[in-house]
Amino acid sequence: MPSRLHPEDQKRVDEYLSSPVHRVERRPFRVGILIALVAGSVIGLGLLSRLLAQFAVA
């Protein structure tokens, strides 16, 4: 894919992106934690809504 930048500008962009500031080590993304958080939120909000419905009826 050709760059839309001039070669000098592309060189500066490449140098900027390859600088040590942009090479942060990150932990790998773990899908299981995301699914657990979403499921926990849905279950928690469902239980809260049932609790509020019990108080509204009484």
C-alpha positions as CSV (number, residue, x, y, z in Angstrom):
1,M,0.0,0.0,0.0
2,P,1.7,3.2,-1.1
3,S,2.1,6.0,1.4
4,R,0.4,9.4,0.8
5,L,3.3,11.1,2.6
6,H,6.4,12.5,1.0
7,P,9.4,10.2,1.6
8,E,11.0,12.7,4.1
9,D,7.8,12.9,6.1
10,Q,7.3,9.1,6.0
11,K,10.9,8.7,7.3
12,R,10.2,11.0,10.2
13,V,7.0,9.1,11.0
14,D,8.8,5.8,11.0
15,E,11.5,7.2,13.3
16,Y,8.9,8.5,15.7
17,L,7.0,5.3,15.9
18,S,10.2,3.2,16.3
19,S,11.4,5.3,19.2
20,P,11.7,3.6,22.6
21,V,8.8,5.6,24.0
22,H,6.4,3.7,21.8
23,R,7.7,0.3,22.6
24,V,5.8,-0.4,25.8
25,E,5.6,-4.0,26.9
26,R,2.0,-5.1,27.5
27,R,0.5,-8.2,28.9
28,P,-1.4,-10.3,26.3
29,F,-5.1,-9.6,25.9
30,R,-7.1,-12.3,27.8
31,V,-10.6,-12.8,26.5
32,G,-11.7,-14.9,29.5
33,I,-11.4,-12.0,31.8
34,L,-13.4,-9.8,29.5
35,I,-16.2,-12.4,29.2
36,A,-16.2,-12.9,33.0
37,L,-16.6,-9.1,33.6
38,V,-19.4,-8.8,31.1
39,A,-21.2,-11.9,32.4
40,G,-20.7,-10.7,36.0
41,S,-22.1,-7.3,35.1
42,V,-25.2,-8.8,33.4
43,I,-25.9,-11.2,36.3
44,G,-25.3,-8.4,38.9
45,L,-27.6,-6.0,37.1
46,G,-30.2,-8.7,36.6
47,L,-30.2,-9.5,40.3
48,L,-30.4,-5.9,41.2
49,S,-33.4,-5.4,38.9
50,R,-35.2,-8.4,40.5
51,L,-34.5,-6.9,43.9
52,L,-35.9,-3.5,43.0
53,A,-38.9,-5.2,41.4
54,Q,-39.6,-7.0,44.7
55,F,-39.5,-3.7,46.6
56,A,-41.8,-2.0,44.0
57,V,-44.5,-4.7,44.3
58,A,-44.5,-4.8,48.1
